[in-house]
Amino acid sequence: MRPYGMYVLLPFPRIALALATGSAASALLWCIIFFIPAGHYDATMMLAWVIATLVWMVSSTVLGGPLWIMLHRRRFRGPLHAILLGLVLGFIVSLALNTNLFGLLSSADPAGTSSSVGDGRGLIESNGVLTAYGWQLALRSAVIIAICSATGGAITWRIAYRTTSSDAAG
């Protein structure tokens, strides 16, 4: 197995291509997981893929970029590091967005009113607080997003990095 410090980052245009390709692949995997089982093969899926690709590009750049620079400078730049960063970052961000910042923010209605949100299987939110079923849905969604993000991290790493040859290292 090659030591993790033996990887060379390619020039900026290649990094931009890597981010775009990894984001598009993550978004495509997400669309396949959510739309194909529901039977949606139309323009809705294409529009969702375009929007998801843009969201993944922005989040990969804004959130993942600074973390990856830190990892890269500390010589944690292997494919496993890219996969783990995508997995952890995708999980945390998705869970935070789906749970109102882990329950810290309330989506409660104005004083004196009450509301609840649910689907055909159960109550998701009651009076601005997630129920156990709501947390279950948020965790399930976060796991799916984490898997998609890890896939994008692996693809991004593969395009952006090359291994050094023993001749060049010597």
HELIX and SHEET records of a PDB file:
HELIX    1   1 TYR A    4  MET A    6  5                                   3    
HELIX    2   2 PHE A   12  PHE A   35  1                                  24    
HELIX    3   3 ALA A   43  SER A   59  1                                  17    
HELIX    4   4 SER A   60  GLY A   64  3                                   5    
HELIX    5   5 GLY A   65  ARG A   73  1                                   9    
HELIX    6   6 PRO A   79  ASN A   98  1                                  20    
HELIX    7   7 ALA A  132  ALA A  160  1                                  29    
HELIX    8   8 SER A  166  ALA A  169  1                                   4    
SHEET    1   A 2 TYR A   7  LEU A   9  0                                        
SHEET    2   A 2 TYR A 161  THR A 163 -1                                        
SHEET    1   B 3 SER A 116  ASP A 119  0                                        
SHEET    2   B 3 GLY A 122  SER A 126 -1                                        
SHEET    3   B 3 VAL A 129  LEU A 130 -1                                        
END                                                                             
